[in-house]
Amino acid sequence: MLPVISNPHELRKLAAWYREFAERAGNPAIWEARLRTAEELTAEADRLEKTNLKQLDEAATIDFVE
């Protein structure tokens, strides 16, 4: 289960941490799990950034129309 972090930058830092520690894993299953977690964190950061940009776009459109 992923931690609840809503800051894309923090998610990317955590993903980097998982990638770094994946390299130190002596067990292939642990290595794979850490890389999978890093990929999930990166995907969540991408999703949040996309959502944030969409919300900013919508807010700018509303301000412009009013």
PDB file of N, CA, C and O in Angstrom, chain B, residues numbered from 101:
ATOM      1  N   MET B 101       0.842  -1.179   0.000  1.00  0.00           N
ATOM      2  CA  MET B 101       0.000   0.000   0.000  1.00  0.00           C
ATOM      3  C   MET B 101       0.888   1.243   0.000  1.00  0.00           C
ATOM      4  O   MET B 101       1.871   1.317   0.737  1.00  0.00           O
ATOM      5  N   LEU B 102       0.527   2.221  -0.841  1.00  0.00           N
ATOM      6  CA  LEU B 102       1.312   3.438  -0.960  1.00  0.00           C
ATOM      7  C   LEU B 102       0.969   4.422   0.150  1.00  0.00           C
ATOM      8  O   LEU B 102      -0.171   4.472   0.611  1.00  0.00           O
ATOM      9  N   PRO B 103       1.950   5.199   0.577  1.00  0.00           N
ATOM     10  CA  PRO B 103       1.658   6.228   1.580  1.00  0.00           C
ATOM     11  C   PRO B 103       0.776   7.320   0.969  1.00  0.00           C
ATOM     12  O   PRO B 103       0.739   7.490  -0.249  1.00  0.00           O
ATOM     13  N   VAL B 104       0.080   8.044   1.814  1.00  0.00           N
ATOM     14  CA  VAL B 104      -0.786   9.120   1.341  1.00  0.00           C
ATOM     15  C   VAL B 104       0.043  10.399   1.279  1.00  0.00           C
ATOM     16  O   VAL B 104       0.299  11.044   2.296  1.00  0.00           O
ATOM     17  N   ILE B 105       0.456  10.749   0.066  1.00  0.00           N
ATOM     18  CA  ILE B 105       1.229  11.961  -0.179  1.00  0.00           C
ATOM     19  C   ILE B 105       0.591  12.624  -1.393  1.00  0.00           C
ATOM     20  O   ILE B 105       0.412  11.987  -2.432  1.00  0.00           O
ATOM     21  N   SER B 106       0.251  13.888  -1.263  1.00  0.00           N
ATOM     22  CA  SER B 106      -0.422  14.561  -2.368  1.00  0.00           C
ATOM     23  C   SER B 106       0.486  15.542  -3.107  1.00  0.00           C
ATOM     24  O   SER B 106       0.024  16.282  -3.975  1.00  0.00           O
ATOM     25  N   ASN B 107       1.762  15.551  -2.771  1.00  0.00           N
ATOM     26  CA  ASN B 107       2.721  16.435  -3.411  1.00  0.00           C
ATOM     27  C   ASN B 107       3.524  15.627  -4.442  1.00  0.00           C
ATOM     28  O   ASN B 107       4.280  14.734  -4.058  1.00  0.00           O
ATOM     29  N   PRO B 108       3.375  15.922  -5.740  1.00  0.00           N
ATOM     30  CA  PRO B 108       4.089  15.147  -6.759  1.00  0.00           C
ATOM     31  C   PRO B 108       5.602  15.124  -6.560  1.00  0.00           C
ATOM     32  O   PRO B 108       6.246  14.107  -6.814  1.00  0.00           O
ATOM     33  N   HIS B 109       6.172  16.244  -6.106  1.00  0.00           N
ATOM     34  CA  HIS B 109       7.617  16.298  -5.879  1.00  0.00           C
ATOM     35  C   HIS B 109       8.032  15.296  -4.789  1.00  0.00           C
ATOM     36  O   HIS B 109       9.032  14.594  -4.933  1.00  0.00           O
ATOM     37  N   GLU B 110       7.268  15.239  -3.719  1.00  0.00           N
ATOM     38  CA  GLU B 110       7.574  14.299  -2.635  1.00  0.00           C
ATOM     39  C   GLU B 110       7.409  12.853  -3.097  1.00  0.00           C
ATOM     40  O   GLU B 110       8.185  11.980  -2.709  1.00  0.00           O
ATOM     41  N   LEU B 111       6.398  12.606  -3.923  1.00  0.00           N
ATOM     42  CA  LEU B 111       6.206  11.262  -4.471  1.00  0.00           C
ATOM     43  C   LEU B 111       7.404  10.850  -5.320  1.00  0.00           C
ATOM     44  O   LEU B 111       7.856   9.707  -5.248  1.00  0.00           O
ATOM     45  N   ARG B 112       7.912  11.771  -6.116  1.00  0.00           N
ATOM     46  CA  ARG B 112       9.076  11.458  -6.957  1.00  0.00           C
ATOM     47  C   ARG B 112      10.328  11.220  -6.108  1.00  0.00           C
ATOM     48  O   ARG B 112      11.145  10.360  -6.438  1.00  0.00           O
ATOM     49  N   LYS B 113      10.482  11.972  -5.027  1.00  0.00           N
ATOM     50  CA  LYS B 113      11.615  11.732  -4.121  1.00  0.00           C
ATOM     51  C   LYS B 113      11.524  10.343  -3.500  1.00  0.00           C
ATOM     52  O   LYS B 113      12.522   9.632  -3.395  1.00  0.00           O
ATOM     53  N   LEU B 114      10.317   9.969  -3.091  1.00  0.00           N
ATOM     54  CA  LEU B 114      10.123   8.647  -2.500  1.00  0.00           C
ATOM     55  C   LEU B 114      10.365   7.546  -3.533  1.00  0.00           C
ATOM     56  O   LEU B 114      10.942   6.507  -3.212  1.00  0.00           O
ATOM     57  N   ALA B 115       9.932   7.770  -4.756  1.00  0.00           N
ATOM     58  CA  ALA B 115      10.175   6.808  -5.826  1.00  0.00           C
ATOM     59  C   ALA B 115      11.676   6.622  -6.050  1.00  0.00           C
ATOM     60  O   ALA B 115      12.143   5.501  -6.251  1.00  0.00           O
ATOM     61  N   ALA B 116      12.420   7.715  -6.016  1.00  0.00           N
ATOM     62  CA  ALA B 116      13.876   7.636  -6.178  1.00  0.00           C
ATOM     63  C   ALA B 116      14.491   6.828  -5.041  1.00  0.00           C
ATOM     64  O   ALA B 116      15.414   6.044  -5.259  1.00  0.00           O
ATOM     65  N   TRP B 117      13.984   7.019  -3.844  1.00  0.00           N
ATOM     66  CA  TRP B 117      14.463   6.255  -2.694  1.00  0.00           C
ATOM     67  C   TRP B 117      14.230   4.759  -2.914  1.00  0.00           C
ATOM     68  O   TRP B 117      15.126   3.949  -2.676  1.00  0.00           O
ATOM     69  N   TYR B 118      13.043   4.397  -3.360  1.00  0.00           N
ATOM     70  CA  TYR B 118      12.749   2.985  -3.622  1.00  0.00           C
ATOM     71  C   TYR B 118      13.665   2.423  -4.707  1.00  0.00           C
ATOM     72  O   TYR B 118      14.122   1.285  -4.599  1.00  0.00           O
ATOM     73  N   ARG B 119      13.938   3.206  -5.749  1.00  0.00           N
ATOM     74  CA  ARG B 119      14.837   2.734  -6.812  1.00  0.00           C
ATOM     75  C   ARG B 119      16.250   2.521  -6.278  1.00  0.00           C
ATOM     76  O   ARG B 119      16.906   1.533  -6.607  1.00  0.00           O
ATOM     77  N   GLU B 120      16.707   3.450  -5.457  1.00  0.00           N
ATOM     78  CA  GLU B 120      18.054   3.331  -4.881  1.00  0.00           C
ATOM     79  C   GLU B 120      18.166   2.076  -4.023  1.00  0.00           C
ATOM     80  O   GLU B 120      19.150   1.344  -4.117  1.00  0.00           O
ATOM     81  N   PHE B 121      17.169   1.829  -3.195  1.00  0.00           N
ATOM     82  CA  PHE B 121      17.230   0.679  -2.317  1.00  0.00           C
ATOM     83  C   PHE B 121      16.905  -0.624  -3.030  1.00  0.00           C
ATOM     84  O   PHE B 121      17.219  -1.702  -2.524  1.00  0.00           O
ATOM     85  N   ALA B 122      16.285  -0.538  -4.189  1.00  0.00           N
ATOM     86  CA  ALA B 122      16.062  -1.750  -4.992  1.00  0.00           C
ATOM     87  C   ALA B 122      17.404  -2.315  -5.433  1.00  0.00           C
ATOM     88  O   ALA B 122      17.590  -3.530  -5.489  1.00  0.00           O
ATOM     89  N   GLU B 123      18.337  -1.423  -5.746  1.00  0.00           N
ATOM     90  CA  GLU B 123      19.660  -1.857  -6.186  1.00  0.00           C
ATOM     91  C   GLU B 123      20.403  -2.623  -5.095  1.00  0.00           C
ATOM     92  O   GLU B 123      21.276  -3.436  -5.398  1.00  0.00           O
ATOM     93  N   ARG B 124      20.073  -2.377  -3.850  1.00  0.00           N
ATOM     94  CA  ARG B 124      20.754  -3.020  -2.727  1.00  0.00           C
ATOM     95  C   ARG B 124      20.098  -4.337  -2.306  1.00  0.00           C
ATOM     96  O   ARG B 124      20.633  -5.064  -1.469  1.00  0.00           O
ATOM     97  N   ALA B 125      18.958  -4.632  -2.883  1.00  0.00           N
ATOM     98  CA  ALA B 125      18.232  -5.844  -2.486  1.00  0.00           C
ATOM     99  C   ALA B 125      19.001  -7.077  -2.964  1.00  0.00           C
ATOM    100  O   ALA B 125      19.418  -7.160  -4.119  1.00  0.00           O
ATOM    101  N   GLY B 126      19.173  -8.006  -2.072  1.00  0.00           N
ATOM    102  CA  GLY B 126      19.834  -9.249  -2.440  1.00  0.00           C
ATOM    103  C   GLY B 126      18.853 -10.266  -3.000  1.00  0.00           C
ATOM    104  O   GLY B 126      19.252 -11.261  -3.603  1.00  0.00           O
ATOM    105  N   ASN B 127      17.602 -10.015  -2.803  1.00  0.00           N
ATOM    106  CA  ASN B 127      16.550 -10.943  -3.206  1.00  0.00           C
ATOM    107  C   ASN B 127      15.831 -10.367  -4.425  1.00  0.00           C
ATOM    108  O   ASN B 127      15.367  -9.228  -4.374  1.00  0.00           O
ATOM    109  N   PRO B 128      15.727 -11.129  -5.527  1.00  0.00           N
ATOM    110  CA  PRO B 128      15.055 -10.627  -6.726  1.00  0.00           C
ATOM    111  C   PRO B 128      13.596 -10.225  -6.486  1.00  0.00           C
ATOM    112  O   PRO B 128      13.106  -9.288  -7.116  1.00  0.00           O
ATOM    113  N   ALA B 129      12.908 -10.912  -5.594  1.00  0.00           N
ATOM    114  CA  ALA B 129      11.511 -10.572  -5.310  1.00  0.00           C
ATOM    115  C   ALA B 129      11.419  -9.203  -4.639  1.00  0.00           C
ATOM    116  O   ALA B 129      10.514  -8.427  -4.943  1.00  0.00           O
ATOM    117  N   ILE B 130      12.342  -8.902  -3.734  1.00  0.00           N
ATOM    118  CA  ILE B 130      12.362  -7.600  -3.062  1.00  0.00           C
ATOM    119  C   ILE B 130      12.738  -6.510  -4.063  1.00  0.00           C
ATOM    120  O   ILE B 130      12.149  -5.429  -4.067  1.00  0.00           O
ATOM    121  N   TRP B 131      13.724  -6.805  -4.910  1.00  0.00           N
ATOM    122  CA  TRP B 131      14.145  -5.860  -5.946  1.00  0.00           C
ATOM    123  C   TRP B 131      12.952  -5.496  -6.823  1.00  0.00           C
ATOM    124  O   TRP B 131      12.700  -4.319  -7.081  1.00  0.00           O
ATOM    125  N   GLU B 132      12.223  -6.505  -7.278  1.00  0.00           N
ATOM    126  CA  GLU B 132      11.072  -6.272  -8.148  1.00  0.00           C
ATOM    127  C   GLU B 132       9.968  -5.492  -7.439  1.00  0.00           C
ATOM    128  O   GLU B 132       9.363  -4.598  -8.029  1.00  0.00           O
ATOM    129  N   ALA B 133       9.705  -5.825  -6.183  1.00  0.00           N
ATOM    130  CA  ALA B 133       8.654  -5.128  -5.425  1.00  0.00           C
ATOM    131  C   ALA B 133       9.005  -3.651  -5.234  1.00  0.00           C
ATOM    132  O   ALA B 133       8.136  -2.785  -5.336  1.00  0.00           O
ATOM    133  N   ARG B 134      10.265  -3.369  -4.959  1.00  0.00           N
ATOM    134  CA  ARG B 134      10.676  -1.971  -4.766  1.00  0.00           C
ATOM    135  C   ARG B 134      10.587  -1.183  -6.066  1.00  0.00           C
ATOM    136  O   ARG B 134      10.173  -0.024  -6.067  1.00  0.00           O
ATOM    137  N   LEU B 135      10.975  -1.809  -7.171  1.00  0.00           N
ATOM    138  CA  LEU B 135      10.857  -1.124  -8.457  1.00  0.00           C
ATOM    139  C   LEU B 135       9.395  -0.903  -8.829  1.00  0.00           C
ATOM    140  O   LEU B 135       9.047   0.141  -9.381  1.00  0.00           O
ATOM    141  N   ARG B 136       8.551  -1.864  -8.535  1.00  0.00           N
ATOM    142  CA  ARG B 136       7.114  -1.732  -8.810  1.00  0.00           C
ATOM    143  C   ARG B 136       6.535  -0.575  -7.985  1.00  0.00           C
ATOM    144  O   ARG B 136       5.745   0.225  -8.488  1.00  0.00           O
ATOM    145  N   THR B 137       6.936  -0.503  -6.726  1.00  0.00           N
ATOM    146  CA  THR B 137       6.466   0.593  -5.868  1.00  0.00           C
ATOM    147  C   THR B 137       6.927   1.936  -6.416  1.00  0.00           C
ATOM    148  O   THR B 137       6.158   2.897  -6.430  1.00  0.00           O
ATOM    149  N   ALA B 138       8.178   2.013  -6.866  1.00  0.00           N
ATOM    150  CA  ALA B 138       8.697   3.254  -7.451  1.00  0.00           C
ATOM    151  C   ALA B 138       7.888   3.639  -8.685  1.00  0.00           C
ATOM    152  O   ALA B 138       7.577   4.814  -8.876  1.00  0.00           O
ATOM    153  N   GLU B 139       7.547   2.674  -9.514  1.00  0.00           N
ATOM    154  CA  GLU B 139       6.747   2.951 -10.710  1.00  0.00           C
ATOM    155  C   GLU B 139       5.353   3.451 -10.327  1.00  0.00           C
ATOM    156  O   GLU B 139       4.831   4.371 -10.957  1.00  0.00           O
ATOM    157  N   GLU B 140       4.759   2.858  -9.315  1.00  0.00           N
ATOM    158  CA  GLU B 140       3.434   3.287  -8.862  1.00  0.00           C
ATOM    159  C   GLU B 140       3.474   4.711  -8.308  1.00  0.00           C
ATOM    160  O   GLU B 140       2.569   5.506  -8.558  1.00  0.00           O
ATOM    161  N   LEU B 141       4.518   5.022  -7.563  1.00  0.00           N
ATOM    162  CA  LEU B 141       4.661   6.371  -7.012  1.00  0.00           C
ATOM    163  C   LEU B 141       4.843   7.398  -8.126  1.00  0.00           C
ATOM    164  O   LEU B 141       4.261   8.481  -8.076  1.00  0.00           O
ATOM    165  N   THR B 142       5.638   7.064  -9.117  1.00  0.00           N
ATOM    166  CA  THR B 142       5.855   7.964 -10.245  1.00  0.00           C
ATOM    167  C   THR B 142       4.557   8.162 -11.026  1.00  0.00           C
ATOM    168  O   THR B 142       4.239   9.279 -11.434  1.00  0.00           O
ATOM    169  N   ALA B 143       3.820   7.093 -11.230  1.00  0.00           N
ATOM    170  CA  ALA B 143       2.538   7.190 -11.938  1.00  0.00           C
ATOM    171  C   ALA B 143       1.553   8.068 -11.167  1.00  0.00           C
ATOM    172  O   ALA B 143       0.811   8.848 -11.763  1.00  0.00           O
ATOM    173  N   GLU B 144       1.550   7.939  -9.850  1.00  0.00           N
ATOM    174  CA  GLU B 144       0.661   8.767  -9.027  1.00  0.00           C
ATOM    175  C   GLU B 144       1.089  10.239  -9.099  1.00  0.00           C
ATOM    176  O   GLU B 144       0.235  11.123  -9.156  1.00  0.00           O
ATOM    177  N   ALA B 145       2.391  10.508  -9.099  1.00  0.00           N
ATOM    178  CA  ALA B 145       2.881  11.881  -9.232  1.00  0.00           C
ATOM    179  C   ALA B 145       2.446  12.460 -10.580  1.00  0.00           C
ATOM    180  O   ALA B 145       2.010  13.609 -10.651  1.00  0.00           O
ATOM    181  N   ASP B 146       2.562  11.671 -11.640  1.00  0.00           N
ATOM    182  CA  ASP B 146       2.119  12.113 -12.965  1.00  0.00           C
ATOM    183  C   ASP B 146       0.626  12.423 -12.956  1.00  0.00           C
ATOM    184  O   ASP B 146       0.198  13.440 -13.503  1.00  0.00           O
ATOM    185  N   ARG B 147      -0.168  11.549 -12.338  1.00  0.00           N
ATOM    186  CA  ARG B 147      -1.614  11.735 -12.285  1.00  0.00           C
ATOM    187  C   ARG B 147      -1.967  13.014 -11.529  1.00  0.00           C
ATOM    188  O   ARG B 147      -2.821  13.788 -11.962  1.00  0.00           O
ATOM    189  N   LEU B 148      -1.299  13.226 -10.395  1.00  0.00           N
ATOM    190  CA  LEU B 148      -1.564  14.434  -9.601  1.00  0.00           C
ATOM    191  C   LEU B 148      -1.193  15.702 -10.368  1.00  0.00           C
ATOM    192  O   LEU B 148      -1.932  16.687 -10.339  1.00  0.00           O
ATOM    193  N   GLU B 149      -0.058  15.678 -11.047  1.00  0.00           N
ATOM    194  CA  GLU B 149       0.348  16.846 -11.818  1.00  0.00           C
ATOM    195  C   GLU B 149      -0.654  17.137 -12.929  1.00  0.00           C
ATOM    196  O   GLU B 149      -1.000  18.293 -13.173  1.00  0.00           O
ATOM    197  N   LYS B 150      -1.112  16.100 -13.591  1.00  0.00           N
ATOM    198  CA  LYS B 150      -2.102  16.271 -14.660  1.00  0.00           C
ATOM    199  C   LYS B 150      -3.404  16.841 -14.096  1.00  0.00           C
ATOM    200  O   LYS B 150      -4.003  17.736 -14.693  1.00  0.00           O
ATOM    201  N   THR B 151      -3.838  16.326 -12.955  1.00  0.00           N
ATOM    202  CA  THR B 151      -5.061  16.816 -12.309  1.00  0.00           C
ATOM    203  C   THR B 151      -4.892  18.268 -11.892  1.00  0.00           C
ATOM    204  O   THR B 151      -5.791  19.083 -12.096  1.00  0.00           O
ATOM    205  N   ASN B 152      -3.747  18.595 -11.311  1.00  0.00           N
ATOM    206  CA  ASN B 152      -3.491  19.974 -10.871  1.00  0.00           C
ATOM    207  C   ASN B 152      -3.489  20.938 -12.052  1.00  0.00           C
ATOM    208  O   ASN B 152      -4.036  22.037 -11.959  1.00  0.00           O
ATOM    209  N   LEU B 153      -2.871  20.528 -13.168  1.00  0.00           N
ATOM    210  CA  LEU B 153      -2.844  21.385 -14.354  1.00  0.00           C
ATOM    211  C   LEU B 153      -4.247  21.585 -14.912  1.00  0.00           C
ATOM    212  O   LEU B 153      -4.606  22.682 -15.341  1.00  0.00           O
ATOM    213  N   LYS B 154      -5.031  20.523 -14.904  1.00  0.00           N
ATOM    214  CA  LYS B 154      -6.402  20.615 -15.402  1.00  0.00           C
ATOM    215  C   LYS B 154      -7.213  21.581 -14.530  1.00  0.00           C
ATOM    216  O   LYS B 154      -7.977  22.397 -15.045  1.00  0.00           O
ATOM    217  N   GLN B 155      -7.043  21.483 -13.216  1.00  0.00           N
ATOM    218  CA  GLN B 155      -7.766  22.372 -12.309  1.00  0.00           C
ATOM    219  C   GLN B 155      -7.339  23.825 -12.503  1.00  0.00           C
ATOM    220  O   GLN B 155      -8.174  24.729 -12.463  1.00  0.00           O
ATOM    221  N   LEU B 156      -6.048  24.051 -12.713  1.00  0.00           N
ATOM    222  CA  LEU B 156      -5.564  25.409 -12.970  1.00  0.00           C
ATOM    223  C   LEU B 156      -6.134  25.954 -14.273  1.00  0.00           C
ATOM    224  O   LEU B 156      -6.525  27.118 -14.355  1.00  0.00           O
ATOM    225  N   ASP B 157      -6.175  25.100 -15.284  1.00  0.00           N
ATOM    226  CA  ASP B 157      -6.753  25.487 -16.570  1.00  0.00           C
ATOM    227  C   ASP B 157      -8.218  25.870 -16.423  1.00  0.00           C
ATOM    228  O   ASP B 157      -8.664  26.887 -16.955  1.00  0.00           O
ATOM    229  N   GLU B 158      -8.957  25.044 -15.697  1.00  0.00           N
ATOM    230  CA  GLU B 158     -10.378  25.310 -15.487  1.00  0.00           C
ATOM    231  C   GLU B 158     -10.582  26.604 -14.705  1.00  0.00           C
ATOM    232  O   GLU B 158     -11.478  27.386 -15.024  1.00  0.00           O
ATOM    233  N   ALA B 159      -9.763  26.831 -13.692  1.00  0.00           N
ATOM    234  CA  ALA B 159      -9.875  28.049 -12.891  1.00  0.00           C
ATOM    235  C   ALA B 159      -9.558  29.276 -13.743  1.00  0.00           C
ATOM    236  O   ALA B 159     -10.219  30.307 -13.615  1.00  0.00           O
ATOM    237  N   ALA B 160      -8.566  29.172 -14.598  1.00  0.00           N
ATOM    238  CA  ALA B 160      -8.222  30.291 -15.466  1.00  0.00           C
ATOM    239  C   ALA B 160      -9.334  30.572 -16.464  1.00  0.00           C
ATOM    240  O   ALA B 160      -9.613  31.728 -16.781  1.00  0.00           O
ATOM    241  N   THR B 161      -9.960  29.531 -16.952  1.00  0.00           N
ATOM    242  CA  THR B 161     -11.069  29.695 -17.887  1.00  0.00           C
ATOM    243  C   THR B 161     -12.251  30.356 -17.206  1.00  0.00           C
ATOM    244  O   THR B 161     -12.888  31.234 -17.788  1.00  0.00           O
ATOM    245  N   ILE B 162     -12.550  29.953 -15.995  1.00  0.00           N
ATOM    246  CA  ILE B 162     -13.660  30.546 -15.241  1.00  0.00           C
ATOM    247  C   ILE B 162     -13.388  32.018 -14.968  1.00  0.00           C
ATOM    248  O   ILE B 162     -14.276  32.854 -15.137  1.00  0.00           O
ATOM    249  N   ASP B 163     -12.165  32.343 -14.547  1.00  0.00           N
ATOM    250  CA  ASP B 163     -11.804  33.737 -14.289  1.00  0.00           C
ATOM    251  C   ASP B 163     -11.908  34.581 -15.562  1.00  0.00           C
ATOM    252  O   ASP B 163     -12.340  35.733 -15.516  1.00  0.00           O
ATOM    253  N   PHE B 164     -11.517  34.012 -16.676  1.00  0.00           N
ATOM    254  CA  PHE B 164     -11.539  34.724 -17.934  1.00  0.00           C
ATOM    255  C   PHE B 164     -12.970  34.999 -18.385  1.00  0.00           C
ATOM    256  O   PHE B 164     -13.273  36.076 -18.899  1.00  0.00           O
ATOM    257  N   VAL B 165     -13.857  34.005 -18.186  1.00  0.00           N
ATOM    258  CA  VAL B 165     -15.246  34.125 -18.617  1.00  0.00           C
ATOM    259  C   VAL B 165     -16.003  35.127 -17.752  1.00  0.00           C
ATOM    260  O   VAL B 165     -16.850  35.864 -18.257  1.00  0.00           O
ATOM    261  N   GLU B 166     -15.712  35.160 -16.479  1.00  0.00           N
ATOM    262  CA  GLU B 166     -16.426  36.064 -15.564  1.00  0.00           C
ATOM    263  C   GLU B 166     -15.989  37.444 -15.840  1.00  0.00           C
ATOM    264  O   GLU B 166     -16.456  38.380 -15.191  1.00  0.00           O
TER     265      GLU B 166
END
